[in-house]
Amino acid sequence: GIANKMIGFVALIVILVGARMTVWSEKSEQEYSQNLRKAVVLLLIGEIGYWVYSAAPQATDIGGLKAFLPQAIGMVIVAVIYA
């Protein structure tokens, strides 16, 4: 429902804020700022991917066995791209 979606959205924001706070430093160097931006973008893409990974099977009438293999292949491809 709407309440669960809002809780999930707030959780994503908390994760992003936590990632930002984890890498925060008093020295603001350009290189670190660019790396931080890249890291936050990748984290956001990953979070959206996990959301789609968990929501997509529920939106269709596909059984678990038929949905698992394509999702697993997608996760492997994204992991290879990230690496």
HTML snippet that shows the backbone in 3Dmol.js (N, CA, C, O; Angstrom):
<script src="https://3Dmol.org/build/3Dmol-min.js"></script>
<div id="view" style="width:600px;height:400px;position:relative"></div>
<script>
const pdb = `
ATOM      1  N   GLY A   1       0.806  -1.180   0.000  1.00  0.00           N
ATOM      2  CA  GLY A   1       0.000   0.000   0.000  1.00  0.00           C
ATOM      3  C   GLY A   1       0.859   1.258   0.000  1.00  0.00           C
ATOM      4  O   GLY A   1       2.084   1.191  -0.104  1.00  0.00           O
ATOM      5  N   ILE A   2       0.222   2.359   0.114  1.00  0.00           N
ATOM      6  CA  ILE A   2       0.888   3.664   0.106  1.00  0.00           C
ATOM      7  C   ILE A   2       1.832   3.805   1.303  1.00  0.00           C
ATOM      8  O   ILE A   2       2.940   4.322   1.160  1.00  0.00           O
ATOM      9  N   ALA A   3       1.408   3.356   2.460  1.00  0.00           N
ATOM     10  CA  ALA A   3       2.249   3.483   3.661  1.00  0.00           C
ATOM     11  C   ALA A   3       3.545   2.701   3.496  1.00  0.00           C
ATOM     12  O   ALA A   3       4.613   3.190   3.866  1.00  0.00           O
ATOM     13  N   ASN A   4       3.466   1.503   2.949  1.00  0.00           N
ATOM     14  CA  ASN A   4       4.676   0.702   2.736  1.00  0.00           C
ATOM     15  C   ASN A   4       5.601   1.345   1.709  1.00  0.00           C
ATOM     16  O   ASN A   4       6.822   1.303   1.859  1.00  0.00           O
ATOM     17  N   LYS A   5       5.026   1.937   0.669  1.00  0.00           N
ATOM     18  CA  LYS A   5       5.847   2.628  -0.332  1.00  0.00           C
ATOM     19  C   LYS A   5       6.547   3.834   0.280  1.00  0.00           C
ATOM     20  O   LYS A   5       7.714   4.091  -0.017  1.00  0.00           O
ATOM     21  N   MET A   6       5.855   4.565   1.119  1.00  0.00           N
ATOM     22  CA  MET A   6       6.471   5.726   1.772  1.00  0.00           C
ATOM     23  C   MET A   6       7.589   5.291   2.716  1.00  0.00           C
ATOM     24  O   MET A   6       8.642   5.927   2.767  1.00  0.00           O
ATOM     25  N   ILE A   7       7.367   4.223   3.454  1.00  0.00           N
ATOM     26  CA  ILE A   7       8.408   3.710   4.350  1.00  0.00           C
ATOM     27  C   ILE A   7       9.623   3.280   3.541  1.00  0.00           C
ATOM     28  O   ILE A   7      10.754   3.555   3.942  1.00  0.00           O
ATOM     29  N   GLY A   8       9.415   2.619   2.423  1.00  0.00           N
ATOM     30  CA  GLY A   8      10.514   2.212   1.559  1.00  0.00           C
ATOM     31  C   GLY A   8      11.261   3.399   0.996  1.00  0.00           C
ATOM     32  O   GLY A   8      12.491   3.390   0.952  1.00  0.00           O
ATOM     33  N   PHE A   9      10.540   4.422   0.562  1.00  0.00           N
ATOM     34  CA  PHE A   9      11.169   5.624   0.025  1.00  0.00           C
ATOM     35  C   PHE A   9      12.007   6.328   1.091  1.00  0.00           C
ATOM     36  O   PHE A   9      13.126   6.763   0.821  1.00  0.00           O
ATOM     37  N   VAL A  10      11.467   6.435   2.287  1.00  0.00           N
ATOM     38  CA  VAL A  10      12.215   7.048   3.393  1.00  0.00           C
ATOM     39  C   VAL A  10      13.455   6.213   3.718  1.00  0.00           C
ATOM     40  O   VAL A  10      14.512   6.766   4.020  1.00  0.00           O
ATOM     41  N   ALA A  11      13.331   4.892   3.659  1.00  0.00           N
ATOM     42  CA  ALA A  11      14.476   4.026   3.914  1.00  0.00           C
ATOM     43  C   ALA A  11      15.574   4.255   2.879  1.00  0.00           C
ATOM     44  O   ALA A  11      16.754   4.261   3.229  1.00  0.00           O
ATOM     45  N   LEU A  12      15.208   4.442   1.616  1.00  0.00           N
ATOM     46  CA  LEU A  12      16.200   4.735   0.582  1.00  0.00           C
ATOM     47  C   LEU A  12      16.917   6.050   0.860  1.00  0.00           C
ATOM     48  O   LEU A  12      18.132   6.149   0.687  1.00  0.00           O
ATOM     49  N   ILE A  13      16.175   7.042   1.285  1.00  0.00           N
ATOM     50  CA  ILE A  13      16.775   8.331   1.608  1.00  0.00           C
ATOM     51  C   ILE A  13      17.728   8.191   2.794  1.00  0.00           C
ATOM     52  O   ILE A  13      18.816   8.768   2.792  1.00  0.00           O
ATOM     53  N   VAL A  14      17.322   7.430   3.798  1.00  0.00           N
ATOM     54  CA  VAL A  14      18.184   7.214   4.964  1.00  0.00           C
ATOM     55  C   VAL A  14      19.481   6.519   4.553  1.00  0.00           C
ATOM     56  O   VAL A  14      20.552   6.865   5.050  1.00  0.00           O
ATOM     57  N   ILE A  15      19.391   5.548   3.655  1.00  0.00           N
ATOM     58  CA  ILE A  15      20.590   4.858   3.180  1.00  0.00           C
ATOM     59  C   ILE A  15      21.515   5.828   2.453  1.00  0.00           C
ATOM     60  O   ILE A  15      22.727   5.811   2.669  1.00  0.00           O
ATOM     61  N   LEU A  16      20.950   6.672   1.593  1.00  0.00           N
ATOM     62  CA  LEU A  16      21.765   7.645   0.861  1.00  0.00           C
ATOM     63  C   LEU A  16      22.403   8.662   1.807  1.00  0.00           C
ATOM     64  O   LEU A  16      23.572   9.013   1.644  1.00  0.00           O
ATOM     65  N   VAL A  17      21.647   9.133   2.785  1.00  0.00           N
ATOM     66  CA  VAL A  17      22.208  10.072   3.765  1.00  0.00           C
ATOM     67  C   VAL A  17      23.302   9.389   4.583  1.00  0.00           C
ATOM     68  O   VAL A  17      24.333   9.996   4.873  1.00  0.00           O
ATOM     69  N   GLY A  18      23.081   8.138   4.953  1.00  0.00           N
ATOM     70  CA  GLY A  18      24.103   7.395   5.695  1.00  0.00           C
ATOM     71  C   GLY A  18      25.370   7.209   4.887  1.00  0.00           C
ATOM     72  O   GLY A  18      26.471   7.321   5.426  1.00  0.00           O
ATOM     73  N   ALA A  19      25.232   6.930   3.608  1.00  0.00           N
ATOM     74  CA  ALA A  19      26.410   6.792   2.744  1.00  0.00           C
ATOM     75  C   ALA A  19      27.151   8.124   2.655  1.00  0.00           C
ATOM     76  O   ALA A  19      28.381   8.153   2.678  1.00  0.00           O
ATOM     77  N   ARG A  20      26.421   9.204   2.556  1.00  0.00           N
ATOM     78  CA  ARG A  20      27.038  10.535   2.483  1.00  0.00           C
ATOM     79  C   ARG A  20      27.772  10.841   3.784  1.00  0.00           C
ATOM     80  O   ARG A  20      28.888  11.359   3.755  1.00  0.00           O
ATOM     81  N   MET A  21      27.172  10.535   4.901  1.00  0.00           N
ATOM     82  CA  MET A  21      27.793  10.820   6.194  1.00  0.00           C
ATOM     83  C   MET A  21      29.012   9.934   6.437  1.00  0.00           C
ATOM     84  O   MET A  21      29.949  10.343   7.123  1.00  0.00           O
ATOM     85  N   THR A  22      29.005   8.739   5.885  1.00  0.00           N
ATOM     86  CA  THR A  22      30.117   7.821   6.068  1.00  0.00           C
ATOM     87  C   THR A  22      31.382   8.328   5.397  1.00  0.00           C
ATOM     88  O   THR A  22      32.478   8.149   5.929  1.00  0.00           O
ATOM     89  N   VAL A  23      31.247   8.953   4.248  1.00  0.00           N
ATOM     90  CA  VAL A  23      32.419   9.402   3.496  1.00  0.00           C
ATOM     91  C   VAL A  23      32.697  10.889   3.674  1.00  0.00           C
ATOM     92  O   VAL A  23      33.578  11.427   3.003  1.00  0.00           O
ATOM     93  N   TRP A  24      31.984  11.552   4.541  1.00  0.00           N
ATOM     94  CA  TRP A  24      32.179  12.983   4.755  1.00  0.00           C
ATOM     95  C   TRP A  24      33.523  13.232   5.414  1.00  0.00           C
ATOM     96  O   TRP A  24      33.939  12.488   6.303  1.00  0.00           O
ATOM     97  N   SER A  25      34.195  14.278   4.973  1.00  0.00           N
ATOM     98  CA  SER A  25      35.444  14.695   5.611  1.00  0.00           C
ATOM     99  C   SER A  25      35.495  16.215   5.625  1.00  0.00           C
ATOM    100  O   SER A  25      34.803  16.880   4.855  1.00  0.00           O
ATOM    101  N   GLU A  26      36.321  16.750   6.509  1.00  0.00           N
ATOM    102  CA  GLU A  26      36.416  18.204   6.623  1.00  0.00           C
ATOM    103  C   GLU A  26      37.153  18.808   5.432  1.00  0.00           C
ATOM    104  O   GLU A  26      36.888  19.946   5.046  1.00  0.00           O
ATOM    105  N   LYS A  27      38.069  18.052   4.857  1.00  0.00           N
ATOM    106  CA  LYS A  27      38.790  18.534   3.689  1.00  0.00           C
ATOM    107  C   LYS A  27      37.920  18.288   2.456  1.00  0.00           C
ATOM    108  O   LYS A  27      37.602  17.147   2.122  1.00  0.00           O
ATOM    109  N   SER A  28      37.555  19.348   1.806  1.00  0.00           N
ATOM    110  CA  SER A  28      36.722  19.216   0.613  1.00  0.00           C
ATOM    111  C   SER A  28      37.612  19.308  -0.620  1.00  0.00           C
ATOM    112  O   SER A  28      37.887  20.397  -1.125  1.00  0.00           O
ATOM    113  N   GLU A  29      38.050  18.167  -1.087  1.00  0.00           N
ATOM    114  CA  GLU A  29      38.889  18.132  -2.268  1.00  0.00           C
ATOM    115  C   GLU A  29      38.043  17.746  -3.472  1.00  0.00           C
ATOM    116  O   GLU A  29      37.089  16.978  -3.351  1.00  0.00           O
ATOM    117  N   GLN A  30      38.395  18.281  -4.626  1.00  0.00           N
ATOM    118  CA  GLN A  30      37.618  18.047  -5.839  1.00  0.00           C
ATOM    119  C   GLN A  30      37.542  16.569  -6.205  1.00  0.00           C
ATOM    120  O   GLN A  30      36.483  16.077  -6.596  1.00  0.00           O
ATOM    121  N   GLU A  31      38.669  15.856  -6.078  1.00  0.00           N
ATOM    122  CA  GLU A  31      38.689  14.436  -6.446  1.00  0.00           C
ATOM    123  C   GLU A  31      37.746  13.635  -5.561  1.00  0.00           C
ATOM    124  O   GLU A  31      37.004  12.785  -6.053  1.00  0.00           O
ATOM    125  N   TYR A  32      37.768  13.900  -4.262  1.00  0.00           N
ATOM    126  CA  TYR A  32      36.877  13.180  -3.351  1.00  0.00           C
ATOM    127  C   TYR A  32      35.423  13.534  -3.626  1.00  0.00           C
ATOM    128  O   TYR A  32      34.543  12.681  -3.504  1.00  0.00           O
ATOM    129  N   SER A  33      35.166  14.770  -3.991  1.00  0.00           N
ATOM    130  CA  SER A  33      33.812  15.194  -4.302  1.00  0.00           C
ATOM    131  C   SER A  33      33.281  14.464  -5.531  1.00  0.00           C
ATOM    132  O   SER A  33      32.123  14.045  -5.548  1.00  0.00           O
ATOM    133  N   GLN A  34      34.104  14.310  -6.547  1.00  0.00           N
ATOM    134  CA  GLN A  34      33.682  13.584  -7.744  1.00  0.00           C
ATOM    135  C   GLN A  34      33.462  12.111  -7.433  1.00  0.00           C
ATOM    136  O   GLN A  34      32.497  11.516  -7.913  1.00  0.00           O
ATOM    137  N   ASN A  35      34.339  11.520  -6.643  1.00  0.00           N
ATOM    138  CA  ASN A  35      34.176  10.112  -6.265  1.00  0.00           C
ATOM    139  C   ASN A  35      32.904   9.913  -5.456  1.00  0.00           C
ATOM    140  O   ASN A  35      32.200   8.917  -5.623  1.00  0.00           O
ATOM    141  N   LEU A  36      32.615  10.861  -4.585  1.00  0.00           N
ATOM    142  CA  LEU A  36      31.405  10.776  -3.773  1.00  0.00           C
ATOM    143  C   LEU A  36      30.170  10.833  -4.659  1.00  0.00           C
ATOM    144  O   LEU A  36      29.224  10.069  -4.467  1.00  0.00           O
ATOM    145  N   ARG A  37      30.181  11.737  -5.626  1.00  0.00           N
ATOM    146  CA  ARG A  37      29.049  11.848  -6.533  1.00  0.00           C
ATOM    147  C   ARG A  37      28.826  10.543  -7.294  1.00  0.00           C
ATOM    148  O   ARG A  37      27.692  10.086  -7.438  1.00  0.00           O
ATOM    149  N   LYS A  38      29.918   9.947  -7.780  1.00  0.00           N
ATOM    150  CA  LYS A  38      29.818   8.675  -8.491  1.00  0.00           C
ATOM    151  C   LYS A  38      29.277   7.581  -7.578  1.00  0.00           C
ATOM    152  O   LYS A  38      28.435   6.781  -7.987  1.00  0.00           O
ATOM    153  N   ALA A  39      29.764   7.552  -6.343  1.00  0.00           N
ATOM    154  CA  ALA A  39      29.329   6.525  -5.402  1.00  0.00           C
ATOM    155  C   ALA A  39      27.843   6.661  -5.080  1.00  0.00           C
ATOM    156  O   ALA A  39      27.130   5.660  -5.007  1.00  0.00           O
ATOM    157  N   VAL A  40      27.381   7.878  -4.892  1.00  0.00           N
ATOM    158  CA  VAL A  40      25.965   8.093  -4.573  1.00  0.00           C
ATOM    159  C   VAL A  40      25.094   7.710  -5.759  1.00  0.00           C
ATOM    160  O   VAL A  40      24.028   7.124  -5.574  1.00  0.00           O
ATOM    161  N   VAL A  41      25.526   8.031  -6.975  1.00  0.00           N
ATOM    162  CA  VAL A  41      24.756   7.658  -8.165  1.00  0.00           C
ATOM    163  C   VAL A  41      24.683   6.137  -8.290  1.00  0.00           C
ATOM    164  O   VAL A  41      23.618   5.587  -8.571  1.00  0.00           O
ATOM    165  N   LEU A  42      25.814   5.455  -8.083  1.00  0.00           N
ATOM    166  CA  LEU A  42      25.815   3.996  -8.160  1.00  0.00           C
ATOM    167  C   LEU A  42      24.946   3.387  -7.064  1.00  0.00           C
ATOM    168  O   LEU A  42      24.235   2.410  -7.301  1.00  0.00           O
ATOM    169  N   LEU A  43      25.005   3.955  -5.887  1.00  0.00           N
ATOM    170  CA  LEU A  43      24.167   3.464  -4.796  1.00  0.00           C
ATOM    171  C   LEU A  43      22.687   3.656  -5.113  1.00  0.00           C
ATOM    172  O   LEU A  43      21.869   2.778  -4.840  1.00  0.00           O
ATOM    173  N   LEU A  44      22.352   4.796  -5.685  1.00  0.00           N
ATOM    174  CA  LEU A  44      20.965   5.053  -6.054  1.00  0.00           C
ATOM    175  C   LEU A  44      20.492   4.074  -7.126  1.00  0.00           C
ATOM    176  O   LEU A  44      19.377   3.559  -7.046  1.00  0.00           O
ATOM    177  N   ILE A  45      21.331   3.816  -8.124  1.00  0.00           N
ATOM    178  CA  ILE A  45      20.986   2.850  -9.167  1.00  0.00           C
ATOM    179  C   ILE A  45      20.797   1.465  -8.554  1.00  0.00           C
ATOM    180  O   ILE A  45      19.861   0.746  -8.904  1.00  0.00           O
ATOM    181  N   GLY A  46      21.688   1.097  -7.642  1.00  0.00           N
ATOM    182  CA  GLY A  46      21.570  -0.202  -6.987  1.00  0.00           C
ATOM    183  C   GLY A  46      20.303  -0.329  -6.159  1.00  0.00           C
ATOM    184  O   GLY A  46      19.657  -1.377  -6.160  1.00  0.00           O
ATOM    185  N   GLU A  47      19.953   0.722  -5.462  1.00  0.00           N
ATOM    186  CA  GLU A  47      18.741   0.691  -4.646  1.00  0.00           C
ATOM    187  C   GLU A  47      17.502   0.564  -5.527  1.00  0.00           C
ATOM    188  O   GLU A  47      16.582  -0.189  -5.208  1.00  0.00           O
ATOM    189  N   ILE A  48      17.482   1.294  -6.623  1.00  0.00           N
ATOM    190  CA  ILE A  48      16.354   1.177  -7.547  1.00  0.00           C
ATOM    191  C   ILE A  48      16.304  -0.232  -8.129  1.00  0.00           C
ATOM    192  O   ILE A  48      15.228  -0.809  -8.285  1.00  0.00           O
ATOM    193  N   GLY A  49      17.471  -0.779  -8.448  1.00  0.00           N
ATOM    194  CA  GLY A  49      17.524  -2.139  -8.964  1.00  0.00           C
ATOM    195  C   GLY A  49      16.975  -3.159  -7.977  1.00  0.00           C
ATOM    196  O   GLY A  49      16.230  -4.059  -8.364  1.00  0.00           O
ATOM    197  N   TYR A  50      17.337  -3.027  -6.714  1.00  0.00           N
ATOM    198  CA  TYR A  50      16.813  -3.956  -5.713  1.00  0.00           C
ATOM    199  C   TYR A  50      15.313  -3.774  -5.528  1.00  0.00           C
ATOM    200  O   TYR A  50      14.596  -4.744  -5.279  1.00  0.00           O
ATOM    201  N   TRP A  51      14.834  -2.543  -5.647  1.00  0.00           N
ATOM    202  CA  TRP A  51      13.398  -2.305  -5.541  1.00  0.00           C
ATOM    203  C   TRP A  51      12.672  -3.002  -6.685  1.00  0.00           C
ATOM    204  O   TRP A  51      11.667  -3.679  -6.469  1.00  0.00           O
ATOM    205  N   VAL A  52      13.185  -2.834  -7.902  1.00  0.00           N
ATOM    206  CA  VAL A  52      12.573  -3.489  -9.061  1.00  0.00           C
ATOM    207  C   VAL A  52      12.687  -5.009  -8.923  1.00  0.00           C
ATOM    208  O   VAL A  52      11.763  -5.742  -9.277  1.00  0.00           O
ATOM    209  N   TYR A  53      13.828  -5.477  -8.406  1.00  0.00           N
ATOM    210  CA  TYR A  53      14.055  -6.911  -8.229  1.00  0.00           C
ATOM    211  C   TYR A  53      13.001  -7.528  -7.321  1.00  0.00           C
ATOM    212  O   TYR A  53      12.553  -8.650  -7.558  1.00  0.00           O
ATOM    213  N   SER A  54      12.609  -6.807  -6.295  1.00  0.00           N
ATOM    214  CA  SER A  54      11.617  -7.367  -5.373  1.00  0.00           C
ATOM    215  C   SER A  54      10.191  -7.077  -5.806  1.00  0.00           C
ATOM    216  O   SER A  54       9.288  -7.841  -5.463  1.00  0.00           O
ATOM    217  N   ALA A  55       9.955  -6.005  -6.546  1.00  0.00           N
ATOM    218  CA  ALA A  55       8.593  -5.633  -6.917  1.00  0.00           C
ATOM    219  C   ALA A  55       8.131  -6.265  -8.221  1.00  0.00           C
ATOM    220  O   ALA A  55       6.940  -6.537  -8.376  1.00  0.00           O
ATOM    221  N   ALA A  56       9.032  -6.503  -9.155  1.00  0.00           N
ATOM    222  CA  ALA A  56       8.648  -7.006 -10.475  1.00  0.00           C
ATOM    223  C   ALA A  56       7.909  -8.340 -10.425  1.00  0.00           C
ATOM    224  O   ALA A  56       6.888  -8.481 -11.099  1.00  0.00           O
ATOM    225  N   PRO A  57       8.375  -9.320  -9.662  1.00  0.00           N
ATOM    226  CA  PRO A  57       7.638 -10.601  -9.635  1.00  0.00           C
ATOM    227  C   PRO A  57       6.231 -10.470  -9.055  1.00  0.00           C
ATOM    228  O   PRO A  57       5.338 -11.232  -9.424  1.00  0.00           O
ATOM    229  N   GLN A  58       6.031  -9.529  -8.165  1.00  0.00           N
ATOM    230  CA  GLN A  58       4.717  -9.358  -7.558  1.00  0.00           C
ATOM    231  C   GLN A  58       3.743  -8.683  -8.514  1.00  0.00           C
ATOM    232  O   GLN A  58       2.529  -8.803  -8.346  1.00  0.00           O
ATOM    233  N   ALA A  59       4.257  -7.981  -9.508  1.00  0.00           N
ATOM    234  CA  ALA A  59       3.410  -7.261 -10.453  1.00  0.00           C
ATOM    235  C   ALA A  59       2.916  -8.155 -11.582  1.00  0.00           C
ATOM    236  O   ALA A  59       2.071  -7.735 -12.372  1.00  0.00           O
ATOM    237  N   THR A  60       3.422  -9.369 -11.673  1.00  0.00           N
ATOM    238  CA  THR A  60       3.036 -10.271 -12.757  1.00  0.00           C
ATOM    239  C   THR A  60       2.513 -11.590 -12.183  1.00  0.00           C
ATOM    240  O   THR A  60       2.540 -11.817 -10.973  1.00  0.00           O
ATOM    241  N   ASP A  61       2.045 -12.437 -13.070  1.00  0.00           N
ATOM    242  CA  ASP A  61       1.568 -13.757 -12.665  1.00  0.00           C
ATOM    243  C   ASP A  61       2.625 -14.831 -12.896  1.00  0.00           C
ATOM    244  O   ASP A  61       2.301 -16.018 -12.942  1.00  0.00           O
ATOM    245  N   ILE A  62       3.865 -14.433 -13.039  1.00  0.00           N
ATOM    246  CA  ILE A  62       4.955 -15.376 -13.283  1.00  0.00           C
ATOM    247  C   ILE A  62       5.289 -16.091 -11.976  1.00  0.00           C
ATOM    248  O   ILE A  62       5.316 -15.478 -10.908  1.00  0.00           O
ATOM    249  N   GLY A  63       5.539 -17.372 -12.073  1.00  0.00           N
ATOM    250  CA  GLY A  63       5.939 -18.136 -10.904  1.00  0.00           C
ATOM    251  C   GLY A  63       7.370 -17.827 -10.497  1.00  0.00           C
ATOM    252  O   GLY A  63       8.121 -17.212 -11.253  1.00  0.00           O
ATOM    253  N   GLY A  64       7.732 -18.246  -9.330  1.00  0.00           N
ATOM    254  CA  GLY A  64       9.057 -17.962  -8.803  1.00  0.00           C
ATOM    255  C   GLY A  64      10.181 -18.549  -9.636  1.00  0.00           C
ATOM    256  O   GLY A  64      11.219 -17.911  -9.809  1.00  0.00           O
ATOM    257  N   LEU A  65       9.991 -19.756 -10.154  1.00  0.00           N
ATOM    258  CA  LEU A  65      11.052 -20.394 -10.948  1.00  0.00           C
ATOM    259  C   LEU A  65      11.306 -19.669 -12.262  1.00  0.00           C
ATOM    260  O   LEU A  65      12.453 -19.540 -12.690  1.00  0.00           O
ATOM    261  N   LYS A  66      10.244 -19.198 -12.903  1.00  0.00           N
ATOM    262  CA  LYS A  66      10.417 -18.490 -14.168  1.00  0.00           C
ATOM    263  C   LYS A  66      11.007 -17.100 -13.968  1.00  0.00           C
ATOM    264  O   LYS A  66      11.679 -16.586 -14.861  1.00  0.00           O
ATOM    265  N   ALA A  67      10.771 -16.487 -12.827  1.00  0.00           N
ATOM    266  CA  ALA A  67      11.264 -15.138 -12.575  1.00  0.00           C
ATOM    267  C   ALA A  67      12.678 -15.142 -12.024  1.00  0.00           C
ATOM    268  O   ALA A  67      13.412 -14.171 -12.211  1.00  0.00           O
ATOM    269  N   PHE A  68      13.074 -16.208 -11.352  1.00  0.00           N
ATOM    270  CA  PHE A  68      14.360 -16.208 -10.666  1.00  0.00           C
ATOM    271  C   PHE A  68      15.545 -16.148 -11.618  1.00  0.00           C
ATOM    272  O   PHE A  68      16.465 -15.361 -11.399  1.00  0.00           O
ATOM    273  N   LEU A  69      15.546 -16.959 -12.669  1.00  0.00           N
ATOM    274  CA  LEU A  69      16.694 -17.016 -13.574  1.00  0.00           C
ATOM    275  C   LEU A  69      16.951 -15.686 -14.283  1.00  0.00           C
ATOM    276  O   LEU A  69      18.094 -15.229 -14.281  1.00  0.00           O
ATOM    277  N   PRO A  70      15.956 -15.045 -14.886  1.00  0.00           N
ATOM    278  CA  PRO A  70      16.232 -13.755 -15.531  1.00  0.00           C
ATOM    279  C   PRO A  70      16.714 -12.690 -14.549  1.00  0.00           C
ATOM    280  O   PRO A  70      17.582 -11.884 -14.884  1.00  0.00           O
ATOM    281  N   GLN A  71      16.162 -12.682 -13.354  1.00  0.00           N
ATOM    282  CA  GLN A  71      16.602 -11.714 -12.352  1.00  0.00           C
ATOM    283  C   GLN A  71      18.039 -11.987 -11.936  1.00  0.00           C
ATOM    284  O   GLN A  71      18.827 -11.054 -11.780  1.00  0.00           O
ATOM    285  N   ALA A  72      18.384 -13.248 -11.755  1.00  0.00           N
ATOM    286  CA  ALA A  72      19.747 -13.595 -11.373  1.00  0.00           C
ATOM    287  C   ALA A  72      20.734 -13.221 -12.473  1.00  0.00           C
ATOM    288  O   ALA A  72      21.828 -12.734 -12.190  1.00  0.00           O
ATOM    289  N   ILE A  73      20.354 -13.446 -13.712  1.00  0.00           N
ATOM    290  CA  ILE A  73      21.220 -13.063 -14.829  1.00  0.00           C
ATOM    291  C   ILE A  73      21.405 -11.554 -14.848  1.00  0.00           C
ATOM    292  O   ILE A  73      22.518 -11.067 -15.050  1.00  0.00           O
ATOM    293  N   GLY A  74      20.341 -10.821 -14.644  1.00  0.00           N
ATOM    294  CA  GLY A  74      20.430  -9.356 -14.584  1.00  0.00           C
ATOM    295  C   GLY A  74      21.346  -8.879 -13.468  1.00  0.00           C
ATOM    296  O   GLY A  74      22.115  -7.936 -13.654  1.00  0.00           O
ATOM    297  N   MET A  75      21.269  -9.523 -12.313  1.00  0.00           N
ATOM    298  CA  MET A  75      22.131  -9.142 -11.194  1.00  0.00           C
ATOM    299  C   MET A  75      23.595  -9.419 -11.518  1.00  0.00           C
ATOM    300  O   MET A  75      24.467  -8.622 -11.171  1.00  0.00           O
ATOM    301  N   VAL A  76      23.871 -10.534 -12.176  1.00  0.00           N
ATOM    302  CA  VAL A  76      25.252 -10.857 -12.555  1.00  0.00           C
ATOM    303  C   VAL A  76      25.780  -9.836 -13.554  1.00  0.00           C
ATOM    304  O   VAL A  76      26.919  -9.384 -13.435  1.00  0.00           O
ATOM    305  N   ILE A  77      24.962  -9.470 -14.536  1.00  0.00           N
ATOM    306  CA  ILE A  77      25.404  -8.496 -15.543  1.00  0.00           C
ATOM    307  C   ILE A  77      25.710  -7.151 -14.883  1.00  0.00           C
ATOM    308  O   ILE A  77      26.736  -6.539 -15.181  1.00  0.00           O
ATOM    309  N   VAL A  78      24.845  -6.691 -14.002  1.00  0.00           N
ATOM    310  CA  VAL A  78      25.083  -5.416 -13.323  1.00  0.00           C
ATOM    311  C   VAL A  78      26.319  -5.497 -12.433  1.00  0.00           C
ATOM    312  O   VAL A  78      27.087  -4.537 -12.365  1.00  0.00           O
ATOM    313  N   ALA A  79      26.526  -6.618 -11.753  1.00  0.00           N
ATOM    314  CA  ALA A  79      27.719  -6.771 -10.917  1.00  0.00           C
ATOM    315  C   ALA A  79      28.986  -6.715 -11.759  1.00  0.00           C
ATOM    316  O   ALA A  79      29.982  -6.124 -11.343  1.00  0.00           O
ATOM    317  N   VAL A  80      28.955  -7.327 -12.945  1.00  0.00           N
ATOM    318  CA  VAL A  80      30.113  -7.274 -13.833  1.00  0.00           C
ATOM    319  C   VAL A  80      30.343  -5.843 -14.316  1.00  0.00           C
ATOM    320  O   VAL A  80      31.488  -5.397 -14.391  1.00  0.00           O
ATOM    321  N   ILE A  81      29.284  -5.125 -14.640  1.00  0.00           N
ATOM    322  CA  ILE A  81      29.422  -3.730 -15.078  1.00  0.00           C
ATOM    323  C   ILE A  81      30.011  -2.893 -13.952  1.00  0.00           C
ATOM    324  O   ILE A  81      30.913  -2.091 -14.192  1.00  0.00           O
ATOM    325  N   TYR A  82      29.520  -3.062 -12.732  1.00  0.00           N
ATOM    326  CA  TYR A  82      30.046  -2.300 -11.600  1.00  0.00           C
ATOM    327  C   TYR A  82      31.508  -2.617 -11.347  1.00  0.00           C
ATOM    328  O   TYR A  82      32.299  -1.722 -11.051  1.00  0.00           O
ATOM    329  N   ALA A  83      31.872  -3.896 -11.465  1.00  0.00           N
ATOM    330  CA  ALA A  83      33.256  -4.309 -11.193  1.00  0.00           C
ATOM    331  C   ALA A  83      34.171  -3.738 -12.275  1.00  0.00           C
ATOM    332  O   ALA A  83      35.381  -3.962 -12.242  1.00  0.00           O
TER     333      ALA A  83
END
`;
const viewer = $3Dmol.createViewer("view");
viewer.addModel(pdb, "pdb");
viewer.setStyle({}, {cartoon: {color: "spectrum"}});
viewer.zoomTo();
viewer.render();
</script>
